[in-house]
Amino acid sequence: MRDVAERAGVALVTVSRVVNGIGTVREETADRVNAAISEIGYQRNEIARSLRPGQNSMTIGLLLGDLTNPFYASLAKAAVEVAAHAGYAVLLSTADEDPKVERRAVGELIGRRVAGLIIVPDQGDHAFLQEVNGHDQVPIVFVDRPATGAEADVVLVDNEGGGRMATQHLIDHGHRRIAILVAPSYYTTGRRLRGYRKALRQSGIDADESLVVTLRRGTTEEAAAATHTLLTSPHPPTAIFSTTGFLTEGVLRASQQLHARIAVVGFDDFKLADMLPTPVTVVTSDTEELGRRAARLLVDRINGEDSPFHRTVLPSRLIARGTGETAAR
């Protein structure tokens, strides 16, 4: 800005008035300033501008989980589109399921004076948000999972209903020995497991705990190893419900290597799932709508919406493609 002032032969405050559209500047002077801006290629620093006292930030913070997960990439894309349409830029950060990293990331985003936050919370206590947030109380929307110790809007998927739906679909095709692979999560996969148990119970099937496999990290490799163990056991399951897309890939890999005839339903769709020799049956939800709803709620809160906090639950749906329709033998 100083270079512009020198080129135009005016005071720095005059350049500031022209750039920010405030105060009164003679037309001839404004023309000189704009000409200097064009010659130098000056661009206003919107981040710095948003940090000035009395100015409203036009930036939203988005704090996600594992960025290698396509689920979060899809959610982020939709949230960014809604934010951009409302005139907001998005600062993206990740905590990768670490409470200490999450707390630091939240502090850094609030330190940058974001107008609001969309957070995929981890399993820790979020009462710290009251302290970090200070007196300004930046609006927050939780997405994909609720948070403990903090009240705010939350947008979720019907994980329990989806888990029940997947399991019931396998039961309807004659399966009674249905294994479930559970990725570590304090909320989402836990609700999917709850739906699994509910479907078995409602169908009068006793749950065999040896068929409930909880994985330590939830990787594709772990799922493949667990599937191999299940399918080579003395009493193997006839069907498997995998609670994430990563796990489904592992189940398919192991069952193919063993040439096993087994029914599979996965939670979350994934690329090429419909293009495999036997297309994969999945339970899925509108991940982009999850991101859109969260961003719309946040923008409304930033703009003064003060109604009671909303808890929005998006439905799950089952897509029958082939692997889940293999009948029990």
Backbone torsions as a table, in degrees:
resi	resn	phi	psi	omega
1	MET	NA	-34.1	177.7
2	ARG	-64.0	-38.2	178.8
3	ASP	-62.7	-38.7	178.4
4	VAL	-63.9	-44.3	-179.6
5	ALA	-60.9	-42.8	179.2
6	GLU	-65.5	-43.2	-178.8
7	ARG	-64.3	-38.4	-177.7
8	ALA	-85.7	-13.4	-179.1
9	GLY	70.6	39.9	-179.4
10	VAL	-131.2	172.6	178.1
11	ALA	-76.2	155.2	179.3
12	LEU	-59.3	-37.0	-179.2
13	VAL	-65.0	-30.3	178.7
14	THR	-67.9	-41.7	176.8
15	VAL	-61.2	-43.2	179.6
16	SER	-59.8	-40.7	179.5
17	ARG	-64.9	-39.7	-179.9
18	VAL	-68.5	-47.5	-176.7
19	VAL	-62.3	-42.8	-174.8
20	ASN	-94.5	-3.1	176.9
21	GLY	67.3	34.4	-179.9
22	ILE	-121.7	154.9	179.2
23	GLY	74.0	-174.9	-178.4
24	THR	-114.7	128.2	177.9
25	VAL	-133.1	133.0	179.5
26	ARG	-58.5	145.6	-176.3
27	GLU	-57.9	-42.8	-179.5
28	GLU	-62.1	-41.1	179.6
29	THR	-68.0	-42.7	179.3
30	ALA	-61.0	-38.7	178.6
31	ASP	-62.1	-41.2	179.3
32	ARG	-63.6	-41.9	179.9
33	VAL	-64.2	-46.0	-179.7
34	ASN	-64.4	-35.3	176.9
35	ALA	-65.2	-41.3	178.7
36	ALA	-65.5	-38.0	177.6
37	ILE	-61.2	-44.3	179.9
38	SER	-65.1	-40.4	-178.3
39	GLU	-67.6	-40.9	-177.2
40	ILE	-82.8	-27.7	-176.7
41	GLY	81.9	30.5	-178.2
42	TYR	-68.5	139.0	173.2
43	GLN	-127.7	136.6	179.7
44	ARG	-66.8	135.8	177.4
45	ASN	-82.3	101.0	-175.4
46	GLU	-68.5	-32.0	179.3
47	ILE	-66.1	-47.2	179.5
48	ALA	-61.3	-39.3	-179.8
49	ARG	-62.8	-39.2	-177.9
50	SER	-68.9	-19.2	-179.1
51	LEU	-88.4	-8.9	-179.1
52	ARG	-67.5	138.0	177.9
53	PRO	-55.1	137.5	176.5
54	GLY	88.8	-8.6	179.0
55	GLN	-101.6	142.8	176.3
56	ASN	-84.2	130.4	178.1
57	SER	-65.5	143.3	176.0
58	MET	-114.3	36.4	179.9
59	THR	-128.5	138.9	176.8
60	ILE	-115.5	141.2	176.2
61	GLY	-95.8	137.3	178.5
62	LEU	-126.7	112.2	-176.5
63	LEU	-111.4	114.8	-173.5
64	LEU	-113.0	178.8	174.0
65	GLY	-89.8	-131.4	-175.9
66	ASP	-69.1	113.9	-176.8
67	LEU	-73.5	-10.6	175.4
68	THR	-80.0	-9.6	-179.4
69	ASN	-83.4	119.3	-179.7
70	PRO	-56.7	-26.6	177.9
71	PHE	-56.6	-47.3	-177.8
72	TYR	-74.2	-31.4	176.6
73	ALA	-63.3	-42.6	179.2
74	SER	-66.5	-42.9	178.5
75	LEU	-60.7	-46.0	-177.7
76	ALA	-63.9	-42.6	-179.2
77	LYS	-57.0	-46.3	-178.4
78	ALA	-67.5	-40.5	179.7
79	ALA	-64.5	-40.9	179.7
80	VAL	-63.6	-39.7	-179.7
81	GLU	-63.4	-43.8	178.7
82	VAL	-65.3	-43.4	179.9
83	ALA	-61.8	-44.3	-179.2
84	ALA	-62.6	-40.6	178.9
85	HIS	-61.9	-31.7	179.0
86	ALA	-87.8	0.8	176.9
87	GLY	93.0	14.4	-177.5
88	TYR	-108.7	138.6	168.6
89	ALA	-85.9	161.5	-177.4
90	VAL	-123.4	128.5	171.9
91	LEU	-97.7	119.3	-175.7
92	LEU	-99.3	134.3	176.6
93	SER	-141.3	165.5	179.5
94	THR	-139.1	145.3	177.7
95	ALA	-109.6	-17.6	177.2
96	ASP	51.5	43.6	173.9
97	GLU	66.3	22.4	179.2
98	ASP	-110.4	113.5	-176.9
99	PRO	-57.1	-38.1	-179.8
100	LYS	-67.4	-42.0	178.4
101	VAL	-65.9	-39.3	179.7
102	GLU	-61.5	-46.4	-178.7
103	ARG	-61.7	-42.0	179.4
104	ARG	-65.3	-41.8	-179.0
105	ALA	-64.3	-41.4	177.8
106	VAL	-61.9	-44.1	179.2
107	GLY	-61.0	-40.6	179.8
108	GLU	-67.1	-40.6	-180.0
109	LEU	-66.3	-43.6	178.0
110	ILE	-66.5	-34.2	176.6
111	GLY	-63.0	-24.7	177.0
112	ARG	-86.5	6.8	174.7
113	ARG	63.0	41.7	176.3
114	VAL	-64.2	152.1	-179.7
115	ALA	-76.9	-22.1	-178.9
116	GLY	-171.5	168.1	-177.1
117	LEU	-131.3	136.6	166.9
118	ILE	-110.4	124.2	-173.7
119	ILE	-128.1	130.8	164.2
120	VAL	-91.0	101.2	-171.0
121	PRO	-75.1	149.8	173.3
122	ASP	-88.3	-167.4	-172.5
123	GLN	-85.7	0.2	-178.9
124	GLY	-76.0	175.2	177.3
125	ASP	-78.9	129.9	-177.0
126	HIS	-103.4	20.3	174.9
127	ALA	-63.1	-22.3	179.6
128	PHE	-61.5	-19.7	-179.1
129	LEU	-61.0	-33.2	179.2
130	GLN	-62.5	-41.5	-179.2
131	GLU	-72.0	-46.4	-177.2
132	VAL	-67.9	-35.3	-175.6
133	ASN	-69.4	-28.5	178.4
134	GLY	70.5	-157.4	-175.6
135	HIS	-79.4	-23.9	-176.5
136	ASP	-69.9	-28.6	178.8
137	GLN	52.8	72.9	176.6
138	VAL	-62.7	131.6	178.5
139	PRO	-59.9	141.8	-179.5
140	ILE	-130.9	140.7	171.2
141	VAL	-126.4	125.6	174.4
142	PHE	-89.5	142.9	-177.2
143	VAL	-135.3	143.2	179.1
144	ASP	78.2	-32.3	179.7
145	ARG	-145.3	149.5	171.4
146	PRO	-79.6	166.8	177.5
147	ALA	-115.4	150.3	175.8
148	THR	-95.3	142.1	175.7
149	GLY	80.5	8.9	179.7
150	ALA	-148.6	138.2	178.6
151	GLU	-105.6	130.6	178.7
152	ALA	-168.5	172.9	172.9
153	ASP	-63.6	147.4	178.7
154	VAL	-143.1	139.6	178.1
155	VAL	-122.2	122.9	-173.2
156	LEU	-127.6	168.3	169.3
157	VAL	-103.6	149.0	177.0
158	ASP	-76.2	79.9	-177.3
159	ASN	-68.4	-42.1	180.0
160	GLU	-64.9	-44.5	178.2
161	GLY	-62.2	-38.1	178.2
162	GLY	-66.4	-40.2	177.9
163	GLY	-65.2	-40.1	177.1
164	ARG	-64.6	-41.7	-179.0
165	MET	-62.0	-45.0	-179.9
166	ALA	-62.2	-46.7	-177.8
167	THR	-67.2	-42.2	179.8
168	GLN	-63.1	-35.4	178.2
169	HIS	-61.5	-41.4	178.4
170	LEU	-69.6	-39.0	176.9
171	ILE	-61.6	-41.1	-179.5
172	ASP	-63.8	-20.6	177.3
173	HIS	-98.9	20.3	170.3
174	GLY	92.3	5.0	-176.4
175	HIS	-85.3	139.7	176.3
176	ARG	-123.4	-31.5	176.4
177	ARG	-97.9	89.3	-176.3
178	ILE	-111.6	116.7	176.9
179	ALA	-86.6	156.7	174.8
180	ILE	-133.9	131.4	173.8
181	LEU	-102.0	124.4	-173.3
182	VAL	-114.5	118.5	174.9
183	ALA	-77.1	150.9	-178.7
184	PRO	-68.8	123.0	176.2
185	SER	-165.7	136.3	-178.3
186	TYR	-74.2	-14.3	-175.3
187	TYR	-130.9	-65.0	-167.2
188	THR	-59.9	-58.0	-177.0
189	THR	-71.8	-25.7	174.8
190	GLY	-63.6	-38.4	177.4
191	ARG	-70.8	-33.5	177.3
192	ARG	-66.6	-38.2	174.9
193	LEU	-64.2	-39.6	178.2
194	ARG	-61.7	-40.1	177.4
195	GLY	-65.3	-37.6	176.1
196	TYR	-58.8	-49.8	-178.7
197	ARG	-64.1	-38.0	-179.2
198	LYS	-64.6	-42.3	179.5
199	ALA	-63.7	-42.4	178.1
200	LEU	-62.1	-46.4	-177.6
201	ARG	-61.8	-44.1	-178.8
202	GLN	-67.2	-22.9	179.0
203	SER	-95.8	4.9	177.6
204	GLY	74.0	25.7	-179.5
205	ILE	-105.0	127.0	177.4
206	ASP	-74.2	130.5	179.5
207	ALA	-71.4	129.5	175.4
208	ASP	-96.4	109.3	-174.4
209	GLU	-65.3	-18.8	176.4
210	SER	-70.0	-14.4	179.2
211	LEU	-96.2	-1.2	177.3
212	VAL	-99.5	106.7	-174.1
213	VAL	-112.9	112.3	177.4
214	THR	-98.2	121.3	-176.2
215	LEU	-90.1	152.9	-175.1
216	ARG	-76.2	-42.4	-177.3
217	ARG	-116.5	-22.7	178.6
218	GLY	81.1	32.4	-179.6
219	THR	-90.3	164.3	176.5
220	THR	-60.9	-40.1	-178.7
221	GLU	-65.0	-41.4	176.9
222	GLU	-61.9	-42.6	-179.0
223	ALA	-64.4	-39.3	178.8
224	ALA	-64.1	-43.3	179.8
225	ALA	-65.3	-42.3	179.8
226	ALA	-65.0	-39.8	178.9
227	THR	-64.4	-41.8	178.0
228	HIS	-58.9	-44.2	179.7
229	THR	-63.5	-44.1	179.7
230	LEU	-61.9	-46.3	-173.1
231	LEU	-76.0	-17.2	178.4
232	THR	-103.7	8.9	178.5
233	SER	-77.3	163.5	-179.4
234	PRO	-59.6	-32.8	179.9
235	HIS	-127.1	77.0	-175.1
236	PRO	-70.6	154.3	174.2
237	PRO	-71.0	160.1	174.7
238	THR	-100.1	-7.6	-179.9
239	ALA	-151.4	153.3	177.9
240	ILE	-133.7	133.5	171.6
241	PHE	-107.7	117.5	179.3
242	SER	-104.2	133.1	-166.7
243	THR	-89.5	-1.0	172.3
244	THR	-145.6	165.2	178.5
245	GLY	-63.4	-38.1	177.7
246	PHE	-59.8	-42.4	-179.0
247	LEU	-68.4	-37.8	179.1
248	THR	-60.1	-41.0	178.5
249	GLU	-60.8	-40.1	178.8
250	GLY	-66.8	-40.5	178.2
251	VAL	-61.0	-45.7	-178.6
252	LEU	-65.0	-40.1	-179.3
253	ARG	-62.8	-47.4	-177.8
254	ALA	-68.3	-42.7	-178.7
255	SER	-65.7	-32.8	177.0
256	GLN	-69.3	-42.3	179.4
257	GLN	-62.5	-33.5	-179.7
258	LEU	-89.5	-2.6	-176.0
259	HIS	53.1	40.6	-176.8
260	ALA	-87.3	139.1	174.6
261	ARG	-94.7	101.3	-175.5
262	ILE	-144.1	144.8	177.7
263	ALA	-83.0	142.0	-178.8
264	VAL	-137.2	132.0	168.6
265	VAL	-127.2	129.1	179.0
266	GLY	-110.1	153.8	173.5
267	PHE	-98.8	127.8	-175.3
268	ASP	87.8	129.2	177.2
269	ASP	-78.5	162.6	178.6
270	PHE	-150.1	162.5	-176.3
271	LYS	-58.3	137.8	176.7
272	LEU	68.3	8.7	178.2
273	ALA	-60.1	-29.6	-180.0
274	ASP	-91.8	0.8	-176.0
275	MET	-109.9	-3.3	-179.6
276	LEU	-70.8	160.4	-179.9
277	PRO	-49.8	-43.4	167.7
278	THR	-114.5	105.3	-177.9
279	PRO	-56.2	147.9	-170.7
280	VAL	-91.3	128.2	174.3
281	THR	-77.2	130.4	-177.1
282	VAL	-136.6	156.3	164.6
283	VAL	-102.5	130.8	-175.4
284	THR	-140.8	171.5	176.6
285	SER	-142.4	170.0	-179.1
286	ASP	-84.4	90.9	-176.7
287	THR	-63.1	-38.4	179.3
288	GLU	-64.4	-38.5	177.7
289	GLU	-64.8	-32.6	175.7
290	LEU	-58.4	-47.3	178.8
291	GLY	-67.0	-40.0	-179.8
292	ARG	-64.2	-46.2	-178.4
293	ARG	-61.0	-43.6	-179.2
294	ALA	-62.1	-44.5	-178.7
295	ALA	-67.0	-39.7	179.0
296	ARG	-64.7	-42.4	177.8
297	LEU	-60.3	-42.9	-178.2
298	LEU	-65.9	-44.7	179.4
299	VAL	-60.9	-39.8	177.7
300	ASP	-61.7	-42.9	179.9
301	ARG	-64.8	-41.6	178.9
302	ILE	-60.4	-35.6	-177.9
303	ASN	-85.2	9.1	172.1
304	GLY	108.1	0.7	177.5
305	GLU	-58.9	125.3	-176.1
306	ASP	-127.3	24.9	177.0
307	SER	-71.6	165.6	177.6
308	PRO	-55.0	152.2	-178.1
309	PHE	-59.6	142.5	-179.3
310	HIS	-98.1	142.4	169.4
311	ARG	-118.4	104.8	-176.0
312	THR	-104.1	127.1	179.3
313	VAL	-119.0	115.8	179.7
314	LEU	-86.4	141.0	-176.5
315	PRO	-72.6	154.5	170.6
316	SER	-99.7	157.5	176.3
317	ARG	-142.5	151.6	-178.8
318	LEU	-101.7	132.8	176.1
319	ILE	-111.3	106.5	-179.1
320	ALA	-83.2	117.3	-175.9
321	ARG	-123.3	-22.0	-177.7
322	GLY	156.6	-53.3	-174.8
323	THR	-67.2	-29.1	-178.5
324	GLY	-85.9	-3.1	-176.8
325	GLU	-104.6	5.3	176.0
326	THR	-67.1	121.2	-175.7
327	ALA	-75.6	149.6	177.6
328	ALA	-68.1	145.1	178.5
329	ARG	-97.8	NA	NA
